[in-house]
Amino acid sequence: MTVQAPVINTVIGGYDFLFDAQITVQVRRLSIQFGDVRGEITVSQGVTNKTHLIQERFNYSDGASRTKLASRLEYKLKADWVNILEHVCVRTLHLYRQGDPVIELGADDEPKPPEYYLSPFIIKNYPTVIFGDPGSAKSLVAQVLALMVLLPWYDNPLGLFTPTQSVKILYLDWETDKATIDWSMSCIEKGMGLGLVTMKYRRCFAPLHSDIEQIAELINTNHIDIVIVDSLGPATGDDLNATGPTMNFWNAWKELRTTGLILAHNAKNNDAGKKRSIYGNQMNTAQARCIWESRKAQEADSNEMDIALFNIKSPPFSKLHSPVGIHFSFEGNKEIADKIIITPGQPRDIPELIAVMGTQAQILHELKREPLTTEELGDYLNLTGTNIRQACHRLKVKNQIINVGGKWGLLSK
């Protein structure tokens, strides 16, 4: 018996096959394992009022698996299951391996430059990662950035350029809960006199790649522009140092075809003062298009907190951005603050954050106190004379410092 070719719809995470006999086969969560294409298969009868027949993990590359599944389905509904499954498997293998079509680069008369939703942090259609220590206020920073594009907050205290109209955000939360995010956002709104601002929120438990169909549906239904992932570790699942789970996350992310602000923790084996990286497999750094590190400075029992954001990886079309500082003041009559006031921060004025900066920034900080020789700068900063001399030469070329009588000093402007 010949089975007529089905209608095939490509969806996020797989394909839907609709046969004339009102048989629907859903193919989902495909991946290559040991050279075979595997995934889930769901078979049902009917279009509107569907009758479920079977759902299971399935090897689309294996002929024996098709024969066994056809035999099981025959007990539930009489149909030409051998040919139906042959159609599904052959077309699935072809479509999955084919990938996106080849396109002609340079065909456009005027290629469009990348766009920012919020410069320099949120780039349209790019995943930006902000990583840092636990408790370094990454979620709070993400909420501040979200408010800037949700309103949009034109006169924001950081002076960041916002979009001309409001954009829609979906906050995917693997870390805390709705009450926590709701409260901190309300504190910012109250402290800054913003009024009520709404944002789509979803509590998540399964890794992103296992939840991709539902999340994609939320993005499409709510016309979401930006997705916030809080945070990368639980959204990846399994062994974070392994390449497989890491690439599962990033491959799923690419399927969403959206803009992302992804929060992550730093690698725990990095020593203070040294260059740090995103926790887990190095593919996290490779796949992120733009990376910022968050550092916090706060005294015990203080209601003041400084956050410095350092651009660790710039987008491919731009240079590294200078550090961005945010100062938070927590106000309230009780232990729990009910207002958060935001003002610009100055990372170069905070000793705890100076060490994170480059040699030139550290030299400028030391010279604010008094003129120093090359040797004295080397002692203060624990750097070699060669590094100090090279950095001082660059600062001199920039007309920022001058050497008088063997000592370096700030050049007045």
C-alpha positions as CSV (number, residue, x, y, z in Angstrom):
1,M,0.0,0.0,0.0
2,T,1.3,3.5,-0.9
3,V,1.1,6.1,1.8
4,Q,0.5,9.6,0.5
5,A,3.2,12.1,1.4
6,P,2.3,14.0,4.6
7,V,2.0,17.7,5.3
8,I,5.2,18.6,7.2
9,N,5.4,21.6,9.6
10,T,8.7,22.7,11.0
11,V,8.4,23.8,14.7
12,I,10.8,24.7,17.4
13,G,12.5,21.5,18.5
14,G,11.3,19.3,15.7
15,Y,8.6,18.6,13.0
16,D,4.9,17.7,12.8
17,F,3.7,15.2,10.2
18,L,0.0,15.1,9.2
19,F,-1.1,12.1,7.1
20,D,-4.4,11.8,5.2
21,A,-5.7,9.2,7.6
22,Q,-5.8,12.0,10.2
23,I,-2.7,10.5,11.8
24,T,-0.4,13.0,13.4
25,V,3.3,12.2,14.2
26,Q,5.2,14.8,16.3
27,V,9.0,14.6,16.3
28,R,10.7,16.4,19.1
29,R,14.0,16.9,21.0
30,L,16.3,15.6,18.3
31,S,20.0,15.0,18.9
32,I,22.8,12.9,17.5
33,Q,24.0,10.1,19.8
34,F,26.6,7.7,18.7
35,G,26.0,8.6,15.1
36,D,22.2,8.1,15.3
37,V,19.5,10.7,15.2
38,R,17.4,10.1,18.3
39,G,14.5,12.0,20.0
40,E,10.9,11.7,21.1
41,I,8.0,10.6,18.9
42,T,4.4,11.1,19.7
43,V,1.6,9.5,17.5
44,S,-2.0,10.4,17.7
45,Q,-5.2,10.1,15.6
46,G,-7.4,13.1,14.7
47,V,-6.9,16.8,14.2
48,T,-9.0,18.6,16.7
49,N,-10.0,15.9,19.2
50,K,-6.9,13.8,19.1
51,T,-6.7,10.3,20.4
52,H,-3.3,9.6,21.9
53,L,-1.6,6.4,20.7
54,I,2.0,6.4,21.8
55,Q,4.9,8.6,23.1
56,E,8.4,7.4,23.7
57,R,12.1,7.9,23.0
58,F,12.9,6.7,19.4
59,N,15.9,6.0,17.2
60,Y,15.1,7.5,13.8
61,S,18.2,6.0,12.2
62,D,17.4,2.4,13.2
63,G,15.3,0.2,10.9
64,A,14.6,-2.3,13.7
65,S,13.2,0.4,15.9
66,R,10.7,1.3,13.2
67,T,9.6,-2.3,12.8
68,K,9.0,-2.7,16.6
69,L,7.1,0.6,16.8
70,A,4.9,-0.3,13.8
71,S,4.0,-3.6,15.4
72,R,3.0,-1.9,18.7
73,L,1.0,0.8,16.9
74,E,-0.9,-1.9,14.9
75,Y,-2.4,-3.2,18.1
76,K,-3.9,0.2,18.8
77,L,-5.0,1.3,15.4
78,K,-5.1,-0.5,12.0
79,A,-3.0,1.5,9.5
80,D,0.0,1.1,7.2
81,W,2.4,1.9,10.1
82,V,5.5,0.5,8.3
83,N,5.2,3.1,5.5
84,I,4.0,5.9,7.7
85,L,7.1,5.5,10.0
86,E,9.3,5.1,6.9
87,H,8.1,8.5,5.7
88,V,8.6,10.1,9.1
89,C,12.1,8.7,9.6
90,V,13.4,9.4,6.1
91,R,12.1,13.0,6.1
92,T,13.2,13.7,9.7
93,L,16.8,12.5,8.9
94,H,16.9,14.7,5.8
95,L,15.5,17.8,7.4
96,Y,17.6,17.5,10.6
97,R,20.8,17.0,8.7
98,Q,20.1,19.6,6.1
99,G,19.9,22.5,8.6
100,D,19.3,26.0,7.5
101,P,19.4,26.8,3.8
102,V,22.5,28.3,2.1
103,I,22.2,32.0,1.5
104,E,24.1,34.5,-0.6
105,L,26.3,36.9,1.5
106,G,26.8,40.3,0.0
107,A,23.5,40.2,-1.9
108,D,22.0,43.1,0.0
109,D,22.9,46.6,-1.3
110,E,23.3,48.0,2.2
111,P,24.0,45.5,4.9
112,K,22.5,46.6,8.2
113,P,24.7,47.1,11.3
114,P,23.9,45.3,14.5
115,E,21.3,47.0,16.7
116,Y,21.3,47.6,20.5
117,Y,18.2,47.4,22.7
118,L,20.3,48.9,25.4
119,S,23.9,49.9,24.7
120,P,26.4,48.5,25.7
121,F,24.6,45.5,27.3
122,I,21.7,44.1,25.2
123,I,22.4,43.6,21.5
124,K,19.5,42.6,19.3
125,N,19.6,38.8,18.4
126,Y,22.8,38.3,20.5
127,P,23.2,36.4,23.8
128,T,25.0,38.6,26.4
129,V,26.3,36.9,29.5
130,I,26.8,38.7,32.9
131,F,28.8,36.5,35.3
132,G,30.1,36.9,38.8
133,D,30.3,35.6,42.3
134,P,27.2,34.3,44.1
135,G,25.7,37.4,45.7
136,S,27.3,39.9,43.3
137,A,23.8,41.3,42.5
138,K,23.6,39.9,39.0
139,S,19.8,39.4,39.2
140,L,19.4,43.0,40.5
141,V,21.5,44.4,37.7
142,A,19.4,42.4,35.2
143,Q,16.2,43.9,36.6
144,V,17.6,47.4,36.4
145,L,18.5,46.8,32.7
146,A,15.1,45.2,32.1
147,L,13.3,48.3,33.5
148,M,15.4,50.5,31.2
149,V,14.0,48.8,28.1
150,L,10.5,48.0,29.4
151,L,9.5,51.6,30.1
152,P,11.7,52.7,28.2
153,W,13.6,54.7,30.9
154,Y,15.0,57.5,28.8
155,D,16.4,59.5,31.7
156,N,17.9,56.5,33.5
157,P,20.7,57.4,36.1
158,L,23.4,55.5,34.1
159,G,22.8,57.6,31.0
160,L,22.4,54.5,28.8
161,F,20.7,54.8,25.5
162,T,17.3,53.0,25.5
163,P,15.0,51.9,22.7
164,T,12.5,54.5,21.4
165,Q,9.6,52.3,22.5
166,S,8.9,49.6,25.1
167,V,10.1,46.0,24.4
168,K,8.7,42.8,25.9
169,I,10.8,40.7,28.2
170,L,10.4,37.1,29.4
171,Y,12.2,36.4,32.7
172,L,13.1,32.7,33.0
173,D,14.0,32.0,36.6
174,W,15.8,28.8,37.7
175,E,17.3,30.5,40.8
176,T,14.7,32.2,43.0
177,D,10.9,32.7,42.7
178,K,8.3,35.2,41.6
179,A,8.0,36.8,45.1
180,T,11.7,37.6,45.2
181,I,11.9,39.2,41.8
182,D,8.5,41.0,42.3
183,W,9.7,42.6,45.5
184,S,13.1,43.8,44.3
185,M,11.6,45.3,41.1
186,S,9.0,47.1,43.2
187,C,11.7,48.4,45.5
188,I,13.5,49.9,42.4
189,E,10.2,51.3,41.0
190,K,9.4,52.9,44.4
191,G,12.9,54.2,45.0
192,M,13.2,55.7,41.6
193,G,9.6,56.9,41.3
194,L,8.9,54.8,38.2
195,G,5.4,53.5,38.9
196,L,4.3,50.0,38.2
197,V,6.1,48.1,35.4
198,T,5.0,44.7,34.3
199,M,7.1,41.9,32.9
200,K,6.4,38.3,31.9
201,Y,7.9,35.8,34.3
202,R,8.2,32.0,34.4
203,R,9.7,29.7,37.1
204,C,11.7,27.0,35.5
205,F,13.0,23.6,36.6
206,A,14.0,21.5,33.6
207,P,17.1,22.4,31.5
208,L,16.4,24.7,28.6
209,H,16.9,22.1,25.9
210,S,14.3,19.9,27.6
211,D,11.8,22.7,27.9
212,I,12.4,24.3,24.5
213,E,9.0,23.8,23.0
214,Q,7.1,25.4,25.9
215,I,9.5,28.3,26.1
216,A,9.3,28.9,22.3
217,E,5.5,28.9,22.5
218,L,5.7,31.5,25.3
219,I,8.0,33.7,23.2
220,N,5.8,33.5,20.2
221,T,2.5,33.9,22.0
222,N,3.6,36.9,24.0
223,H,5.7,38.5,21.2
224,I,8.8,38.5,23.4
225,D,11.8,40.6,22.4
226,I,14.3,39.8,25.1
227,V,14.7,36.6,27.2
228,I,16.5,36.8,30.6
229,V,18.0,33.5,31.8
230,D,18.7,33.3,35.5
231,S,20.9,31.4,35.5
232,L,23.1,29.5,33.0
233,G,24.1,26.6,35.4
234,P,20.6,25.2,36.2
235,A,19.4,26.1,32.7
236,T,22.2,23.8,31.4
237,G,21.7,20.9,33.8
238,D,23.9,17.8,34.2
239,D,27.7,18.2,34.2
240,L,28.5,21.9,33.6
241,N,32.1,21.1,32.8
242,A,31.1,18.6,30.0
243,T,30.8,19.8,26.4
244,G,27.6,17.8,25.7
245,P,25.2,19.5,28.2
246,T,26.8,22.9,27.5
247,M,26.2,22.6,23.8
248,N,22.7,21.3,24.5
249,F,21.9,24.6,26.1
250,W,23.5,26.7,23.3
251,N,21.9,24.7,20.5
252,A,18.5,25.1,22.2
253,W,19.2,28.8,22.6
254,K,20.0,29.2,18.9
255,E,16.6,27.5,18.1
256,L,14.8,30.3,20.0
257,R,16.3,32.9,17.6
258,T,15.9,35.7,20.1
259,T,17.9,38.3,22.2
260,G,19.2,37.1,25.5
261,L,20.6,38.4,28.8
262,I,22.0,35.4,30.5
263,L,23.3,35.4,34.1
264,A,26.0,33.0,35.2
265,H,28.4,32.2,38.0
266,N,32.2,32.6,37.8
267,A,34.5,29.6,37.8
268,K,35.3,28.7,41.4
269,N,39.0,28.0,40.8
270,N,39.8,31.6,39.9
271,D,41.9,33.5,42.5
272,A,41.0,37.0,43.5
273,G,42.6,39.6,41.4
274,K,43.1,37.3,38.4
275,K,41.1,37.1,35.2
276,R,38.0,35.1,35.8
277,S,35.6,33.2,33.5
278,I,32.1,31.8,33.3
279,Y,31.7,28.6,35.4
280,G,31.7,25.4,33.5
281,N,32.8,24.4,30.0
282,Q,34.8,26.9,28.0
283,M,32.2,26.7,25.2
284,N,30.1,29.1,27.4
285,T,32.7,31.7,26.7
286,A,32.9,30.8,23.0
287,Q,29.2,30.8,22.4
288,A,28.4,34.1,24.2
289,R,28.6,37.0,21.9
290,C,29.3,39.6,24.6
291,I,30.4,39.0,28.2
292,W,30.4,41.2,31.3
293,E,31.8,40.4,34.7
294,S,30.0,41.7,37.8
295,R,32.0,42.7,40.9
296,K,30.5,43.9,44.2
297,A,32.0,46.1,46.9
298,Q,30.0,46.5,50.1
299,E,30.9,47.0,53.8
300,A,29.2,44.8,56.5
301,D,26.0,46.4,57.8
302,S,26.1,49.0,55.1
303,N,23.0,50.1,53.1
304,E,25.3,51.2,50.3
305,M,26.5,48.8,47.6
306,D,28.7,49.4,44.5
307,I,28.6,47.2,41.5
308,A,31.2,47.4,38.7
309,L,30.6,45.7,35.3
310,F,33.7,44.8,33.3
311,N,33.5,44.0,29.6
312,I,35.4,40.7,29.4
313,K,34.4,39.8,25.8
314,S,33.3,42.4,23.3
315,P,30.8,41.7,20.5
316,P,32.6,40.9,17.2
317,F,31.9,44.4,15.7
318,S,33.1,46.5,18.7
319,K,36.0,47.1,21.0
320,L,35.9,46.3,24.8
321,H,33.8,48.9,26.6
322,S,35.1,50.7,29.6
323,P,33.8,49.6,33.1
324,V,30.3,50.6,34.1
325,G,29.5,51.4,37.7
326,I,26.2,51.2,39.5
327,H,25.7,52.5,43.1
328,F,22.7,51.1,45.1
329,S,21.3,52.6,48.2
330,F,18.8,50.5,50.2
331,E,16.3,52.5,52.3
332,G,13.6,51.4,54.7
333,N,12.5,51.6,58.3
334,K,13.0,47.9,59.0
335,E,15.6,45.2,58.3
336,I,14.1,44.7,54.8
337,A,14.6,47.7,52.5
338,D,11.5,48.8,50.6
339,K,13.3,51.3,48.4
340,I,16.3,51.0,46.1
341,I,17.9,54.1,44.8
342,I,20.2,53.9,41.8
343,T,23.0,56.4,41.0
344,P,26.1,56.2,38.7
345,G,29.0,54.4,40.3
346,Q,32.7,55.1,39.7
347,P,34.7,51.8,39.7
348,R,38.0,53.7,39.6
349,D,37.3,55.2,43.0
350,I,36.6,51.9,44.8
351,P,39.7,50.1,46.1
352,E,38.1,46.6,45.9
353,L,37.4,47.1,42.3
354,I,40.6,48.8,41.2
355,A,42.6,45.5,41.2
356,V,40.2,44.1,38.6
357,M,41.0,46.9,36.2
358,G,43.9,47.0,33.8
359,T,47.4,48.3,34.7
360,Q,46.7,51.8,33.3
361,A,43.6,52.3,35.4
362,Q,45.5,51.2,38.5
363,I,48.3,53.6,37.8
364,L,45.9,56.5,37.4
365,H,44.3,55.6,40.7
366,E,47.7,55.5,42.5
367,L,48.7,58.8,41.0
368,K,45.6,60.6,42.3
369,R,47.2,60.5,45.8
370,E,50.8,61.6,44.9
371,P,53.4,61.6,42.1
372,L,55.4,58.3,42.1
373,T,58.5,56.9,40.4
374,T,58.3,53.8,38.1
375,E,59.8,51.7,40.8
376,E,57.3,52.9,43.4
377,L,54.4,52.2,41.1
378,G,55.8,48.7,40.6
379,D,56.0,48.1,44.4
380,Y,52.5,49.5,45.0
381,L,50.9,47.4,42.2
382,N,53.1,44.4,42.5
383,L,54.0,44.6,38.8
384,T,57.3,44.4,36.9
385,G,59.2,47.5,35.8
386,T,58.6,46.5,32.2
387,N,54.8,46.4,32.6
388,I,54.8,49.7,34.5
389,R,57.0,51.5,31.9
390,Q,54.9,50.2,29.0
391,A,51.7,51.3,30.7
392,C,53.1,54.7,31.6
393,H,54.3,55.3,28.1
394,R,50.8,54.6,26.7
395,L,49.2,57.0,29.3
396,K,51.8,59.6,28.4
397,V,50.9,59.3,24.7
398,K,47.2,59.7,25.7
399,N,48.2,62.9,27.5
400,Q,46.9,61.6,30.8
401,I,50.2,61.6,32.8
402,I,53.6,63.4,32.7
403,N,57.0,62.7,34.1
404,V,58.7,65.5,36.0
405,G,61.9,64.9,37.9
406,G,61.7,61.2,37.6
407,K,58.2,61.0,39.0
408,W,54.9,60.3,37.2
409,G,52.0,62.6,37.9
410,L,48.5,63.3,36.5
411,L,48.4,65.8,33.7
412,S,45.9,68.5,34.4
413,K,43.2,69.1,31.8
